[in-house]
Amino acid sequence: MAENLSTNENQLTASIVTPDGTVYNQSDVSLAVLDTLEGEIGIMANHIPIVVALKISQMRIHRGKDEDLYTVNGGFAEFSNNTLTVVADSAENAKDIDVSRAQAAEERAKIRARNAQTTDESARARVALARAINRINASKVR
């Protein structure tokens, strides 16, 4: 039987991993809320094992009275043995978002979308726009 990695039976360990490395790792998580392609899901300790694809969205992580908010740009989440692992293209703590940089990225993406010559260019511009808007929205919550 797998060992419970959490320090408390009502807590889980959550981590967010990107190609650049681990951006989040806490073992005292009571609830993680993710936006999947199928809708929003909450993960608590002892949840059934699951693997889900994630939208470009925000991930809320509850630790006691504290809440950590991260932007997650695609990827997937896997939960088993009270360990939640999110693997994303990129992720960022909402507290660290440079709003003016995100707004500039939004404007660039809008211009790219308007000037797109191919379906591929249009799709890439829409993804860049969704990421910028996600960052801007998360910065308003912090």
BELVENCOR-V186942 format. One line per field, one symbol per residue. phi: phi as a letter, one per 40 degrees, with the letter a starting at -180 (. if undefined). psi: psi as a letter, one per 40 degrees, with the letter a starting at -180 (. if undefined). burial: + if it has 24 or more other C-alpha atoms within 12 Angstrom, else -. Layout:
phi->???
psi->???
burial->???
This chain:
phi->.ccccccbcbbbcbbbbbdchcbaabbbccabbbbccchcbbbbdgccdabbcbccabbbbcbgccbbbbcbbghabbbaffbbbbbbdaaacdccccccccccccccccccccccbbcccccccccccccccdcccccccd
psi->iihheieieeiihhihhideahehhiefhdhhhihideaiihhiieiiiihiiiihaihhhhgbeihhhiihgaaiihhiffhhhhhidiihhddehhddddddddddddddddehdiddddddddddddddddddddddd.
burial->-----+----++++++++----++-+++++++++++----+++++++---+++++++++++++----+++++++++++++++++++++++++++--+----++-++-+++-++-----------+++++++++++++++---
